[in-house]
Amino acid sequence: MSKRAVGILSSLVIGLAILVGSLYLLELGPFESSEASAKPTIEEINKRSIDTEEVTTNLKSGEFIRAQFRIQLDAESTLEDMNNREFQVKNVLLLSLAETTSEDLLGSEGINELEQMIQSKLNDHLEQGTVEAVYTTMKVVQ
């Protein structure tokens, strides 16, 4: 190899190393840190979550249930929309519980299915944003 080719190749390697090092230090390009993919803190989750009122209604199997839920949303703007839809939230809770039997709620799998059903139905009502999760915070079947 000629001295000129070695010099050009060396310059390219050094330039590339400086470019990659700069991108890494500045967290740009492939080294960009993504805050969106980071898990939200519990404080952030609480800011965009609402607690439902305690609901007492009958189940499909004839028993009564007293229940309360916490609804986690994707953004604070979705929280405002959900607060305006309070009557629809109550309706979704009543209809979902009316489709459930006491046997469905005996184990964690049944409660998870109920939470998923509520989440899906609430998402159907939202024009923007999403319900990320529904948590059962109180449940008494009589």
Backbone as numpy.savetxt, mean C-alpha at the origin, in Angstrom:
# Nx Ny Nz CAx CAy CAz Cx Cy Cz
51.33 -2.93 -30.38 50.50 -1.75 -30.38 51.38 -0.51 -30.38
50.90 0.47 -31.08 51.69 1.70 -31.13 51.46 2.53 -29.87
52.39 3.45 -29.62 52.29 4.30 -28.44 51.03 5.16 -28.51
50.66 5.55 -29.69 49.45 6.39 -29.86 48.20 5.62 -29.49
48.07 4.36 -29.89 46.90 3.53 -29.58 46.82 3.26 -28.09
47.98 3.02 -27.45 48.01 2.78 -26.02 47.59 4.06 -25.28
48.03 5.18 -25.74 47.66 6.46 -25.12 46.16 6.74 -25.24
45.59 6.48 -26.40 44.15 6.69 -26.61 43.36 5.73 -25.74
43.75 4.48 -25.71 43.07 3.47 -24.90 43.16 3.80 -23.42
44.31 4.24 -22.96 44.48 4.64 -21.56 43.60 5.82 -21.22
43.53 6.79 -22.11 42.70 7.97 -21.89 41.23 7.59 -21.80
40.80 6.67 -22.66 39.41 6.22 -22.63 39.09 5.50 -21.33
39.97 4.64 -20.85 39.75 3.89 -19.62 39.71 4.85 -18.44
40.63 5.80 -18.38 40.66 6.76 -17.28 39.41 7.65 -17.33
39.02 8.10 -18.52 37.82 8.93 -18.66 36.57 8.18 -18.23
36.48 6.92 -18.61 35.33 6.09 -18.23 35.29 5.88 -16.71
36.46 5.65 -16.11 36.51 5.48 -14.66 36.10 6.76 -13.94
36.52 7.92 -14.44 36.12 9.20 -13.84 34.62 9.40 -13.99
34.06 9.07 -15.16 32.62 9.22 -15.40 31.82 8.33 -14.46
32.18 7.07 -14.34 31.46 6.13 -13.47 31.60 6.56 -12.02
32.79 6.98 -11.62 33.00 7.45 -10.25 32.16 8.68 -9.95
32.07 9.60 -10.89 31.25 10.81 -10.70 29.78 10.46 -10.58
29.30 9.57 -11.44 27.89 9.15 -11.36 27.59 8.50 -10.02
28.53 7.71 -9.52 28.34 7.04 -8.23 28.29 8.06 -7.10
29.22 8.99 -7.09 29.27 10.00 -6.02 28.06 10.93 -6.04
27.57 11.24 -7.23 26.42 12.14 -7.36 25.09 11.39 -7.33
25.16 10.07 -7.22 23.97 9.21 -7.22 23.07 9.49 -8.43
23.66 9.46 -9.59 22.93 9.69 -10.84 22.94 8.43 -11.69
22.05 8.40 -12.68 21.99 7.27 -13.61 21.70 5.97 -12.90
22.50 4.93 -13.17 22.22 3.62 -12.56 22.46 3.59 -11.04
23.11 4.63 -10.52 23.39 4.69 -9.08 22.38 5.56 -8.34
21.35 5.99 -9.04 20.34 6.87 -8.44 19.58 6.11 -7.36
19.48 6.72 -6.19 18.72 6.08 -5.11 17.25 6.38 -5.32
16.44 5.36 -5.19 15.01 5.52 -5.42 14.28 5.53 -4.09
13.78 6.71 -3.70 13.02 6.81 -2.46 11.64 6.17 -2.62
11.14 6.10 -3.85 9.81 5.52 -4.08 9.81 4.02 -3.76
10.94 3.35 -3.99 10.98 1.92 -3.73 11.26 1.60 -2.27
11.68 2.60 -1.52 11.95 2.38 -0.10 10.63 2.20 0.65
10.66 1.36 1.67 9.46 1.13 2.45 9.13 2.38 3.25
7.85 2.74 3.31 7.47 3.92 4.10 7.63 3.66 5.60
7.90 4.71 6.32 8.01 4.58 7.77 6.61 4.46 8.36
6.53 4.03 9.61 5.22 3.89 10.25 4.55 5.25 10.39
5.34 6.31 10.56 4.76 7.65 10.64 4.10 8.04 9.32
4.75 7.71 8.20 4.17 8.00 6.88 2.90 7.18 6.66
2.91 5.92 7.08 1.73 5.08 6.93 0.58 5.64 7.76
0.86 6.07 8.99 -0.19 6.63 9.84 -0.78 7.91 9.26
0.04 8.72 8.59 -0.45 9.97 7.99 -1.45 9.72 6.87
-1.34 8.55 6.25 -2.24 8.26 5.13 -3.13 7.05 5.39
-3.51 6.91 6.64 -4.42 5.83 7.04 -5.60 6.42 7.82
-6.73 5.73 7.72 -7.90 6.15 8.49 -8.47 4.95 9.23
-9.07 5.23 10.37 -9.79 4.22 11.12 -11.27 4.37 10.82
-11.93 3.26 10.57 -13.38 3.32 10.36 -14.06 3.40 11.72
-15.31 3.80 11.68 -16.10 3.73 12.90 -16.38 2.26 13.20
-16.72 1.97 14.42 -17.10 0.62 14.79 -18.41 0.28 14.07
-18.44 -0.88 13.43 -19.61 -1.32 12.67 -20.22 -2.53 13.38
-21.53 -2.49 13.58 -22.25 -3.64 14.12 -23.31 -4.03 13.10
-23.25 -5.28 12.65 -24.21 -5.74 11.64 -24.33 -7.26 11.73
-25.26 -7.79 10.97 -25.45 -9.25 10.97 -24.62 -9.87 9.85
-24.18 -11.09 10.11 -23.45 -11.87 9.13 -24.42 -12.72 8.32
-23.94 -13.27 7.25 -24.75 -14.13 6.40 -25.29 -15.34 7.16
-24.54 -15.81 8.15 -24.92 -16.99 8.91 -25.88 -16.67 10.06
-26.24 -15.40 10.25 -27.22 -15.05 11.27 -26.64 -14.44 12.54
-25.35 -14.62 12.78 -24.74 -14.02 13.96 -24.52 -12.52 13.73
-24.17 -11.83 14.80 -23.84 -10.42 14.71 -22.33 -10.25 14.83
-21.84 -9.20 14.23 -20.42 -8.88 14.32 -20.26 -7.41 14.67
-19.30 -7.15 15.54 -18.84 -5.79 15.81 -17.41 -5.75 15.31
-17.12 -4.81 14.41 -15.79 -4.78 13.81 -15.36 -3.35 13.54
-14.06 -3.18 13.47 -13.47 -1.90 13.12 -12.24 -2.18 12.26
-11.95 -1.28 11.32 -10.86 -1.50 10.37 -9.98 -0.25 10.27
-8.74 -0.47 9.87 -7.82 0.63 9.54 -7.50 0.47 8.06
-7.68 1.56 7.32 -7.49 1.55 5.87 -6.24 2.35 5.54
-5.26 1.67 4.92 -4.01 2.31 4.53 -4.09 2.69 3.06
-3.80 3.97 2.77 -3.90 4.50 1.41 -2.51 4.81 0.86
-2.45 5.01 -0.45 -1.15 5.24 -1.09 -0.63 6.67 -0.93
-1.50 7.64 -0.67 -1.07 9.03 -0.57 -2.04 9.82 0.30
-1.58 10.95 0.81 -2.44 11.79 1.64 -3.61 12.37 0.82
-3.41 12.58 -0.48 -4.51 13.07 -1.32 -5.61 12.02 -1.43
-5.24 10.76 -1.42 -6.24 9.68 -1.44 -7.00 9.66 -0.13
-6.32 10.03 0.96 -6.96 10.11 2.28 -8.09 11.13 2.25
-7.87 12.28 1.62 -8.92 13.30 1.51 -10.11 12.76 0.72
-9.83 12.08 -0.38 -10.89 11.51 -1.20 -11.68 10.46 -0.41
-10.97 9.63 0.34 -11.63 8.58 1.13 -12.50 9.19 2.22
-12.04 10.25 2.86 -12.85 10.93 3.88 -14.15 11.48 3.29
-14.11 11.93 2.05 -15.32 12.42 1.39 -16.27 11.29 1.01
-15.77 10.08 0.98 -16.57 8.91 0.60 -16.96 8.07 1.81
-17.10 8.68 2.94 -17.38 7.96 4.18 -18.61 7.06 4.06
-19.65 7.54 3.41 -20.87 6.74 3.24 -20.60 5.51 2.38
-19.73 5.64 1.39 -19.41 4.50 0.55 -18.55 3.48 1.31
-17.68 3.98 2.18 -16.87 3.08 3.01 -17.79 2.25 3.91
-18.73 2.91 4.56 -19.67 2.19 5.43 -20.46 1.16 4.64
-20.90 1.55 3.45 -21.66 0.64 2.60 -20.83 -0.58 2.22
-19.58 -0.37 1.83 -18.70 -1.49 1.47 -18.50 -2.42 2.66
-18.30 -1.85 3.85 -18.11 -2.68 5.04 -19.35 -3.51 5.33
-20.52 -2.88 5.29 -21.76 -3.60 5.59 -22.02 -4.70 4.57
-21.84 -4.40 3.28 -22.08 -5.40 2.25 -21.08 -6.55 2.32
-19.83 -6.23 2.60 -18.80 -7.27 2.70 -19.06 -8.18 3.89
-19.43 -7.61 5.01 -19.72 -8.42 6.19 -20.99 -9.24 5.99
-21.97 -8.70 5.27 -23.21 -9.42 5.01 -22.98 -10.66 4.13
-21.89 -10.68 3.38 -21.57 -11.82 2.52 -20.71 -12.86 3.24
-20.40 -12.62 4.51 -19.47 -13.46 5.26 -20.21 -14.25 6.34
-19.77 -15.47 6.57 -20.33 -16.27 7.67 -19.36 -16.24 8.85
-19.86 -16.63 10.01 -19.00 -16.66 11.19 -17.87 -17.67 11.02
-18.13 -18.76 10.29 -17.09 -19.76 10.04 -15.97 -19.19 9.19
-16.33 -18.26 8.28 -15.31 -17.63 7.43 -14.32 -16.81 8.26
-14.74 -16.35 9.40 -13.92 -15.45 10.21 -13.19 -16.15 11.35
-13.21 -17.47 11.39 -12.58 -18.19 12.49 -11.05 -18.13 12.44
-10.46 -18.19 11.29 -8.99 -18.20 11.19 -8.46 -16.95 10.52
-7.15 -16.83 10.54 -6.52 -15.66 9.93 -6.73 -15.62 8.42
-6.84 -16.79 7.79 -7.07 -16.84 6.34 -8.40 -16.19 5.97
-9.43 -16.47 6.75 -10.74 -15.88 6.49 -10.75 -14.38 6.70
-10.07 -13.93 7.73 -9.98 -12.48 7.98 -9.21 -11.81 6.85
-8.12 -12.44 6.40 -7.36 -11.88 5.28 -8.21 -11.79 4.01
-9.04 -12.79 3.76 -9.92 -12.76 2.59 -10.93 -11.62 2.70
-11.49 -11.41 3.89 -12.41 -10.30 4.11 -11.71 -8.97 3.87
-10.49 -8.82 4.39 -9.73 -7.58 4.19 -9.45 -7.34 2.71
-9.10 -8.40 1.98 -8.86 -8.27 0.54 -10.13 -7.87 -0.21
-11.27 -8.46 0.19 -12.54 -8.12 -0.44 -12.87 -6.64 -0.22
-12.70 -6.17 1.02 -12.97 -4.77 1.34 -12.04 -3.86 0.54
-10.76 -4.21 0.49 -9.78 -3.42 -0.25 -10.17 -3.30 -1.72
-10.53 -4.41 -2.32 -10.91 -4.41 -3.73 -12.14 -3.55 -3.99
-13.15 -3.69 -3.13 -14.38 -2.91 -3.31 -14.15 -1.42 -3.09
-13.31 -1.08 -2.13 -13.00 0.34 -1.90 -12.24 0.93 -3.08
-11.31 0.16 -3.65 -10.56 0.63 -4.81 -11.48 0.89 -6.00
-12.57 0.13 -6.10 -13.53 0.34 -7.19 -14.20 1.71 -7.09
-14.30 2.26 -5.87 -14.95 3.55 -5.67 -14.01 4.74 -5.89
-12.72 4.53 -5.76 -11.76 5.64 -5.86 -11.53 6.03 -7.31
-11.50 7.34 -7.56 -11.21 7.84 -8.90 -9.71 7.95 -9.13
-8.97 8.25 -8.08 -7.51 8.30 -8.16 -6.93 7.77 -6.86
-5.73 7.22 -6.93 -5.12 6.64 -5.75 -5.66 5.25 -5.49
-5.06 4.59 -4.50 -5.47 3.23 -4.18 -5.45 2.96 -2.68
-6.21 1.96 -2.30 -6.15 1.42 -0.96 -5.04 0.38 -1.00
-4.02 0.57 -0.18 -2.89 -0.36 -0.17 -3.16 -1.57 0.72
-3.89 -1.36 1.81 -4.16 -2.47 2.73 -5.34 -2.13 3.63
-6.01 -3.16 4.09 -7.08 -3.03 5.08 -6.69 -3.94 6.24
-6.74 -3.40 7.45 -6.40 -4.17 8.64 -7.61 -4.24 9.55
-7.92 -5.42 10.06 -8.97 -5.59 11.04 -8.38 -5.24 12.39
-8.93 -4.21 13.04 -8.38 -3.78 14.32 -9.25 -4.22 15.50
-10.51 -4.62 15.18 -11.38 -5.13 16.24 -12.43 -6.01 15.59
-12.70 -7.18 16.24 -13.69 -8.11 15.69 -14.28 -8.92 16.83
-15.60 -8.83 16.98 -16.31 -9.64 17.96 -17.54 -10.23 17.26
-17.61 -11.55 17.22 -18.75 -12.23 16.62 -19.60 -12.80 17.75
-20.91 -12.53 17.70 -21.82 -13.01 18.73 -22.94 -13.80 18.11
